[in-house]
Amino acid sequence: MSLEQRLREMGLELPAVPAPVAAYIPGVRSGQLIFTSGQLPMVQGELRYKGRLGENLTVEEGYEAARICALNALAVVKELAGDLAAVERIVKVVGYVNSTDDFTQQPQVINGASELLGELLGEAGRHARAAVGVNTLPLGAAVELEMIVQVRAQ
């Protein structure tokens, strides 16, 4: 079963690659590695989750924002690799969580992305990771996520 079929079975759909919000490109391929730029929880051009964890957003909302970011990053990977079938493994995920000074559940928020990747890719979805609390993100987004993905040689 293809990864896109698996996504559909999970009730999810791979979106179009979100347009950058500044002077950068969505991702870069270097050999067998794809480095995505930071992806926000954008859905059809609109920021879905805006605000700060520990202030006006719950861990559950942050978790959902991280899932959306992961889907957007996978869309970048597909565009650069030509097909999600080229994915060999997720190497690393870095998640930034817009949160208050006393909020300490960044790992639980970024689990939204990590658990999605694990469910989708199995062992190949297990990855190194950082979950970082920050005091603001572009457009006031709740979460920003970047990935490094190993793909098959062209």
Secondary structure, DSSP 8 states (H G I E B T S, - for coil): --HHHHHHHTT---------SSSS-SEEEETTEEEE--B--EETTEES-BS-BTTTB-HHHHHHHHHHHHHHHHHHHHHHHSSGGGEEEEEEEEEEEEB-TT---HHHHHHHHHHHHHHHHGGGG--EEEEEEES--GGGBSEEEEEEEEE---
